[in-house]
Amino acid sequence: MNKTEFLKSFQLNRLQPSFHQFEYPYQIKPAAVLIGLIEQDEQLMVLLTKRASHLKHHAGQISFPGGKVEEIDKSPADTAKREAWEEIGLPQHNVDIIGQLKSYQTISGFVVSPLVAIVKAPEEYFLDENEVAELFTVPLSFFLDSNNHHKVYTNHKGKRHPVYFIQYQQHNIWGATAAMLIDLVKHIQ
């Protein structure tokens, strides 16, 4: 899928509720992530990071650039762009936000706003090694194939919840990141 095809599908389809219905039972903290799409050789690539292994929350997990909303942020888009700059050195002027998926509540107590953007890749990324261990891309076409989507069920506080997984090469993409990717796929198909 190239950029033109993606934009047409993304903008013409009505945003549906997330299939993920987890609700955190306590006070939640707002956060935002950047689902960055880079056009490369006539196809879109999804920008992902592997979180540093020493972090308190979600250590070593695959994620989108993003994080907690700070007082200086005027919107979820500001948060996602600021965090992408801080984590991977992605200049904010290289990010064209085209929309937002439905918010997603995580088991760790965040309500995450996923911002979808077309990204112009910089000549070089600068990873904050305190937060990011690795930066990589995955063809959007890989996520469009539902045969790559897997789910298992787990119990949390007496309720049964699905946990989604997508295996790409050596990367196990799961949890909120996988669910947001599946929401994106369902939106554009």
Secondary structure as UniProt FT lines:
FT   HELIX           3..12
FT   STRAND          29..40
FT   TURN            41..42
FT   STRAND          43..51
FT   TURN            53..54
FT   TURN            59..60
FT   STRAND          62..63
FT   STRAND          66..68
FT   TURN            71..72
FT   HELIX           76..88
FT   HELIX           92..94
FT   STRAND          95..100
FT   STRAND          104..105
FT   TURN            107..108
FT   STRAND          110..119
FT   TURN            129..131
FT   STRAND          132..139
FT   HELIX           140..144
FT   HELIX           146..148
FT   STRAND          150..156
FT   TURN            157..158
FT   STRAND          159..168
FT   TURN            169..170
FT   STRAND          171..174
FT   HELIX           175..188
//
